[in-house]
């Protein structure tokens, strides 16, 4: 009996320890879980901060959501989506431009349609907010404006204009502060209907500067040697007499040689846009990014170098002999130009 009592007394402490450990185990597990939750919670807070930062960075705060179409139909909202957008996009200025308009010195033109009132003029004793040229008093922004190529007028180069001290650069470069391109809905009836092509010659050219710094004259000569009939109205290789209205004349030709005097990025002049108005497919020598100015990807032909003359000539012959394929190049006239083209011209 003494042995049994000693064995029960020895087992009792071990059982007690096991019971204590078993009681502590859930507590330990709970502590581990709480620690993990705390750690993951810190990570979630970081992610939440990042998400909110992204949201407020990428999304403007709205006073109230736009009215749904169904709500407008049943009269729950009296404000249209257009009115809502105008209200949300409105800007409150610290200056009353109707009483204190922007004054720009060195130009005589008034822009009546400008959303911010501004006046232009010469020296009037009034301090100008901005002025054309350099050397003005402190606090006056200096402006350079030109539609000429930087290859011929280096001062129009954006980087050089900045180095010279101009605050506002207005050139044909789309990287300018205010791009001033040759494109405009008001100036060009871009969507004018296509007229029948009645001329025997496939293409027309209006090139008078025979000393351009690119290869446009050589391209004209090479195209003529491919047996493509070209009527040249300009001073270079002139073979068609008489004074004509350029756009009216181009309407009668399948192709128009829109050859610029420089292959400068973004330098796209009336030569290209008049071709679009006339419904005459432009054959381009000029801006390497001409596709960014085109109403559709197949609306023009591009001679990037002299090596392209022969394949472009073959393409011209194919299109001239296949009405269905040719009409595809003018499809944008009927279906509308690309959104990117419309956005480009809207800048004017």
C-alpha positions as CSV (number, residue, x, y, z in Angstrom):
1,X,0.0,0.0,0.0
2,X,2.9,2.3,0.7
3,X,4.2,1.7,-2.8
4,X,0.9,2.5,-4.4
5,X,0.6,5.7,-2.4
6,X,4.1,6.8,-3.4
7,X,3.3,6.1,-7.1
8,X,0.1,8.1,-6.9
9,X,1.9,11.0,-5.2
10,X,4.6,11.0,-7.9
11,X,2.1,11.0,-10.7
12,X,0.0,13.7,-9.2
13,X,2.6,16.5,-9.8
14,X,3.2,15.4,-13.4
15,X,-0.6,15.4,-14.1
16,X,-0.9,18.8,-12.6
17,X,1.9,20.1,-14.8
18,X,0.2,18.6,-17.9
19,X,-3.1,20.2,-16.9
20,X,-1.5,23.6,-16.4
21,X,0.3,23.3,-19.8
22,X,-2.9,22.3,-21.5
23,X,-4.6,25.3,-19.9
24,X,-1.8,27.6,-21.1
25,X,-1.8,26.3,-24.7
26,X,-5.0,28.2,-25.8
27,X,-3.7,31.3,-24.2
28,X,-0.4,30.9,-26.2
29,X,-2.2,30.3,-29.4
30,X,-4.4,33.3,-28.8
31,X,-1.3,35.5,-28.2
32,X,0.2,34.2,-31.4
33,X,-3.0,35.0,-33.3
34,X,-3.2,38.4,-31.8
35,X,0.4,39.1,-32.7
36,X,-0.2,38.0,-36.3
37,X,-3.3,40.1,-36.5
38,X,-1.4,43.1,-35.2
39,X,1.4,42.6,-37.7
40,X,-1.0,42.1,-40.6
41,X,-3.0,45.0,-39.4
42,X,0.0,47.3,-39.7
43,X,0.6,46.0,-43.2
44,X,-3.1,46.6,-44.1
45,X,-2.8,50.1,-42.7
46,X,0.2,50.8,-45.0
47,X,-1.7,49.4,-47.9
48,X,-4.8,51.4,-47.0
49,X,-2.7,54.6,-46.8
50,X,-1.2,53.8,-50.2
51,X,-4.6,53.1,-51.7
52,X,-6.0,56.3,-50.4
53,X,-3.0,58.2,-51.6
54,X,-3.4,56.8,-55.1
55,X,-7.1,57.5,-55.0
56,X,-6.7,61.1,-54.1
57,X,-3.8,61.5,-56.5
58,X,-5.6,60.0,-59.4
59,X,-9.3,60.9,-58.7
60,X,-10.6,64.4,-58.1
61,X,-12.9,64.8,-55.1
62,X,-16.5,65.3,-56.3
63,X,-19.1,67.3,-54.4
64,X,-21.7,64.8,-55.4
65,X,-22.0,62.0,-58.0
66,X,-23.2,62.8,-61.5
67,X,-27.0,62.3,-62.1
68,X,-27.8,58.9,-63.5
69,X,-29.6,58.8,-66.9
70,X,-32.6,57.0,-65.3
71,X,-32.8,59.7,-62.6
72,X,-32.9,62.4,-65.2
73,X,-35.7,60.7,-67.1
74,X,-38.0,60.6,-64.1
75,X,-37.1,64.1,-62.9
76,X,-35.2,63.4,-59.8
77,X,-32.3,65.7,-61.0
78,X,-32.8,68.9,-62.8
79,X,-29.1,69.2,-63.6
80,X,-27.8,67.6,-66.8
81,X,-24.5,65.7,-67.0
82,X,-23.1,68.5,-69.1
83,X,-24.0,71.1,-66.4
84,X,-22.6,68.8,-63.7
85,X,-19.3,68.5,-65.6
86,X,-19.1,72.3,-66.1
87,X,-19.7,72.9,-62.4
88,X,-17.1,70.3,-61.3
89,X,-14.5,71.5,-63.8
90,X,-15.0,75.2,-62.9
91,X,-12.0,77.1,-61.5
92,X,-12.2,79.9,-58.9
93,X,-9.6,82.5,-59.7
94,X,-8.1,84.9,-57.2
95,X,-8.2,87.6,-59.8
96,X,-11.3,89.0,-61.5
97,X,-10.3,89.0,-65.1
98,X,-13.4,90.9,-66.3
99,X,-12.2,93.9,-64.2
100,X,-8.5,93.2,-64.4
101,X,-7.8,91.4,-67.7
102,X,-4.5,89.9,-68.6
103,X,-2.4,92.5,-70.5
104,X,0.0,91.2,-73.2
105,X,2.4,93.7,-74.7
106,X,3.7,93.6,-78.2
107,X,0.5,92.4,-80.1
108,X,-2.5,94.3,-81.3
109,X,-5.0,91.4,-81.5
110,X,-8.0,91.0,-79.1
111,X,-9.3,87.4,-78.5
112,X,-12.9,88.0,-77.9
113,X,-13.6,84.3,-77.4
114,X,-10.9,83.7,-74.8
115,X,-12.3,82.2,-71.6
116,X,-10.0,84.5,-69.6
117,X,-10.3,88.2,-70.5
118,X,-7.1,89.6,-72.0
119,X,-6.0,92.7,-73.8
120,X,-3.2,93.3,-76.2
121,X,-1.3,96.4,-77.1
122,X,1.9,98.4,-77.1
123,X,3.4,100.4,-74.3
124,X,0.7,102.2,-72.3
125,X,2.3,102.7,-69.0
126,X,0.6,99.7,-67.7
127,X,2.8,96.8,-66.5
128,X,2.3,93.9,-68.8
129,X,1.6,90.4,-67.4
130,X,3.4,89.0,-70.5
131,X,5.2,90.4,-73.5
132,X,6.6,89.2,-76.8
133,X,10.4,89.2,-76.9
134,X,13.0,89.5,-74.2
135,X,14.4,92.2,-71.9
136,X,11.2,93.1,-70.1
137,X,10.8,94.3,-66.5
138,X,10.8,91.7,-63.7
139,X,7.5,90.1,-63.2
140,X,6.6,90.1,-66.9
141,X,6.6,86.8,-68.7
142,X,8.5,86.7,-72.0
143,X,6.8,85.1,-75.0
144,X,8.2,83.7,-78.3
145,X,5.7,82.8,-81.0
146,X,6.5,81.4,-84.4
147,X,5.1,78.9,-86.9
148,X,8.4,78.5,-88.7
149,X,10.6,75.5,-88.7
150,X,13.4,75.4,-86.1
151,X,15.7,74.0,-88.8
152,X,15.5,77.3,-90.5
153,X,15.0,79.5,-87.4
154,X,17.0,77.8,-84.6
155,X,15.7,80.3,-82.0
156,X,12.3,78.4,-82.3
157,X,13.9,75.3,-80.9
158,X,12.2,74.6,-77.5
159,X,15.4,74.0,-75.6
160,X,17.2,77.0,-77.1
161,X,14.3,79.2,-76.4
162,X,14.4,78.1,-72.8
163,X,18.1,78.8,-72.6
164,X,17.6,82.3,-74.0
165,X,15.2,83.0,-71.2
166,X,11.7,82.7,-72.7
167,X,9.0,81.8,-70.2
168,X,6.3,80.9,-72.7
169,X,7.1,79.1,-76.0
170,X,4.5,79.0,-78.8
171,X,5.6,77.0,-81.8
172,X,4.4,74.1,-84.0
173,X,6.0,71.7,-81.6
174,X,3.4,69.8,-79.6
175,X,5.8,70.0,-76.7
176,X,5.5,73.8,-76.6
177,X,3.7,75.5,-73.7
178,X,1.1,76.6,-76.3
179,X,1.3,74.7,-79.5
180,X,0.3,76.8,-82.5
181,X,-0.3,74.3,-85.3
182,X,-1.6,74.9,-88.8
183,X,-4.7,72.8,-88.1
184,X,-8.0,74.3,-87.3
185,X,-11.7,73.4,-87.7
186,X,-12.5,77.1,-88.4
187,X,-9.8,77.5,-91.1
188,X,-10.2,74.2,-92.9
189,X,-13.4,72.4,-94.0
190,X,-11.8,69.1,-93.2
191,X,-14.9,67.1,-93.6
192,X,-15.8,68.6,-97.0
193,X,-17.3,65.9,-99.3
194,X,-15.1,64.1,-101.8
195,X,-15.4,65.1,-105.5
196,X,-14.9,63.0,-108.6
197,X,-11.2,62.7,-109.7
198,X,-11.4,64.1,-113.2
199,X,-7.7,64.9,-114.0
200,X,-5.7,62.6,-116.2
201,X,-2.7,63.0,-113.9
202,X,-2.7,61.0,-110.7
203,X,-1.1,63.7,-108.5
204,X,-0.6,67.4,-108.2
205,X,2.4,69.3,-106.7
206,X,2.7,72.9,-105.5
207,X,6.4,73.3,-104.7
208,X,8.0,76.7,-105.3
209,X,11.1,76.6,-103.0
210,X,13.5,74.5,-104.9
211,X,16.3,74.9,-102.3
212,X,14.7,73.0,-99.3
213,X,17.1,71.4,-96.9
214,X,15.5,68.0,-97.2
215,X,15.1,65.6,-100.1
216,X,11.7,66.7,-101.3
217,X,12.9,68.0,-104.7
218,X,14.8,64.7,-105.3
219,X,11.7,62.8,-104.3
220,X,9.6,64.8,-106.8
221,X,12.1,64.0,-109.6
222,X,12.2,60.3,-108.6
223,X,8.4,60.0,-108.6
224,X,8.2,61.6,-112.1
225,X,10.7,59.0,-113.3
226,X,8.4,56.1,-112.2
227,X,6.0,57.1,-114.9
228,X,3.4,58.4,-112.4
229,X,1.8,61.4,-114.1
230,X,2.2,64.5,-111.9
231,X,1.0,68.0,-112.6
232,X,3.4,70.5,-111.1
233,X,1.9,73.9,-110.6
234,X,4.8,75.4,-108.5
235,X,8.1,76.8,-109.5
236,X,10.0,73.5,-109.3
237,X,9.7,71.3,-112.4
238,X,6.6,73.3,-113.4
239,X,4.7,71.5,-116.2
240,X,1.2,73.0,-115.7
241,X,0.5,76.6,-116.5
242,X,-2.2,78.9,-115.2
243,X,-3.1,80.4,-111.9
244,X,-5.4,78.1,-109.9
245,X,-7.0,77.9,-106.5
246,X,-4.9,75.2,-104.8
247,X,-7.7,73.4,-102.9
248,X,-10.1,73.5,-105.7
249,X,-7.5,72.1,-108.0
250,X,-6.5,69.3,-105.6
251,X,-10.0,68.1,-105.4
252,X,-9.7,66.8,-109.0
253,X,-6.6,64.7,-108.2
254,X,-6.3,61.3,-106.5
255,X,-3.1,62.3,-104.8
256,X,-1.5,65.5,-103.5
257,X,2.3,65.8,-102.9
258,X,2.4,67.3,-99.4
259,X,6.1,67.8,-99.4
260,X,7.4,70.0,-96.6
261,X,10.7,71.9,-96.7
262,X,12.0,70.1,-93.6
263,X,11.6,66.7,-91.9
264,X,11.0,68.2,-88.5
265,X,8.9,66.5,-85.8
266,X,5.4,68.1,-85.5
267,X,6.1,70.5,-88.4
268,X,3.0,69.8,-90.5
269,X,1.7,72.7,-92.5
270,X,-1.2,73.6,-94.7
271,X,0.2,71.3,-97.4
272,X,-1.1,68.3,-95.5
273,X,-4.3,69.8,-94.2
274,X,-5.3,71.3,-97.6
275,X,-4.9,67.8,-99.1
276,X,-7.3,66.4,-96.4
277,X,-9.9,69.1,-97.2
278,X,-9.7,68.4,-100.9
279,X,-10.1,64.7,-100.4
280,X,-6.8,64.1,-102.2
281,X,-4.7,61.4,-100.5
282,X,-1.5,63.2,-99.3
283,X,1.8,61.7,-100.2
284,X,4.1,63.1,-97.4
285,X,7.7,64.1,-97.2
286,X,8.1,65.8,-93.9
287,X,7.4,65.2,-90.2
288,X,8.6,61.7,-89.1
289,X,5.5,61.5,-86.8
290,X,3.0,62.4,-89.5
291,X,0.8,59.6,-88.4
292,X,0.0,61.5,-85.3
293,X,-1.6,64.2,-87.5
294,X,-3.6,61.9,-89.8
295,X,-7.3,61.3,-89.6
296,X,-6.8,57.5,-90.0
297,X,-3.8,55.2,-90.3
298,X,-4.4,54.5,-94.1
299,X,-5.3,58.1,-95.1
300,X,-1.8,59.0,-96.3
301,X,1.4,57.7,-97.9
302,X,4.7,58.5,-96.3
303,X,8.1,58.8,-98.1
304,X,10.5,58.7,-95.1
305,X,13.6,58.5,-97.3
306,X,14.6,58.2,-101.0
307,X,14.4,54.4,-100.6
308,X,10.7,54.7,-100.0
309,X,10.0,56.4,-103.4
310,X,9.7,53.2,-105.4
311,X,7.4,51.3,-103.0
312,X,5.2,54.4,-102.5
313,X,5.0,54.8,-106.3
314,X,3.9,51.2,-106.6
315,X,1.3,51.8,-104.0
316,X,0.0,54.9,-105.8
317,X,-0.4,53.0,-109.0
318,X,-2.2,50.2,-107.3
319,X,-4.6,52.5,-105.6
320,X,-5.2,54.5,-108.8
321,X,-6.1,51.4,-110.6
322,X,-8.3,49.9,-107.9
323,X,-11.2,52.2,-106.9
324,X,-12.3,50.0,-104.0
325,X,-8.9,50.1,-102.4
326,X,-8.5,53.9,-103.1
327,X,-11.9,54.6,-101.5
328,X,-10.7,52.9,-98.4
329,X,-8.1,55.6,-97.9
330,X,-10.9,58.2,-97.9
331,X,-13.2,56.2,-95.7
332,X,-12.6,58.6,-92.8
333,X,-14.4,61.3,-94.8
334,X,-17.6,59.3,-94.4
335,X,-17.2,57.6,-91.1
336,X,-15.3,60.4,-89.3
337,X,-11.7,60.8,-88.3
338,X,-10.1,59.2,-85.3
339,X,-10.6,60.5,-81.8
340,X,-6.9,61.4,-81.6
341,X,-7.2,63.5,-84.7
342,X,-10.3,65.3,-83.4
343,X,-8.5,66.0,-80.1
344,X,-5.5,67.4,-82.0
345,X,-7.6,69.8,-84.1
346,X,-9.6,70.8,-81.1
347,X,-6.4,72.3,-79.6
348,X,-6.8,75.2,-82.1
